[in-house]
Amino acid sequence: MQAEKNVTTIAISKGRVFEESLSLLAALDITVEQRDLDGRKLLLTTSQPGIRLLVIRSRDVPTYVQYGVAELGIVGKDVLMEFDGDGIYEPVDLGIAKCRLMVAGSEAAVGSSRRLRVATKYIRSTQRHFAAKGQQVELIKLYGSMELAPVLGLADCIVDLVATGNTLKANGLVPIEHITDISCRLIVNKAAMKIKSATLKTFIEQFKRAAEK
Ligand code: PRP
């Protein structure tokens, strides 16, 4: 798939981010037909012929935008903090899909002085967090359901997203440290910002206004 001259492609994380993005997009007069939303199409046309949506795994959103296949992207800050590429700007905090990146674990892990084993899929953020505190930890990479790790003794604690806190509670875990607040960001391909400057600046302004509402 190539970037098309007269089409702007917006890559969006599937799931909760995509669902919450729909109202922001509606504020920009961009809507998707219900039958397309119900289906499994990943490349969606919209009410505006010049705009299409690419609905993909969150971790792929920055990559599609970095390579300019999508000029714009909507993705969580948690994903951007793990992304080690370049070539993207992050001009707008869209204020959707809000949650917190936290260290959590069993009560026993709270205040423990031994070297902790930390299970997470947020390796970079976790490394940065503990390095900033001068605390050495052992990291265990997982891809999901992190809450199980302390329950089954794989790790002392986890670094994961917490929204309502229900998943922690349901697994007998407690929040230990708040690392940072997370929300979705609008990202833009840097080269496209030069080539399609007027179009993309208009989008950025419209997203800013929609996010402020
Ligand atoms: C996220 C996160 C927690 C849960 C927190 O998982 O990893 O498991 O949501 O939400 P809560 O505080 O409201 O309970 P998600 O469902 O996004 O799936 P994941 O396991 O793939 O990360």
Boltz pocket constraint, residues with backbone or C-beta under 6 A from the ligand:
constraints:
  - pocket:
      binder: B
      contacts: [[A, 143], [A, 144], [A, 145], [A, 146], [A, 160], [A, 161], [A, 162], [A, 163], [A, 164], [A, 165], [A, 166], [A, 167], [A, 168]]
      max_distance: 6.0
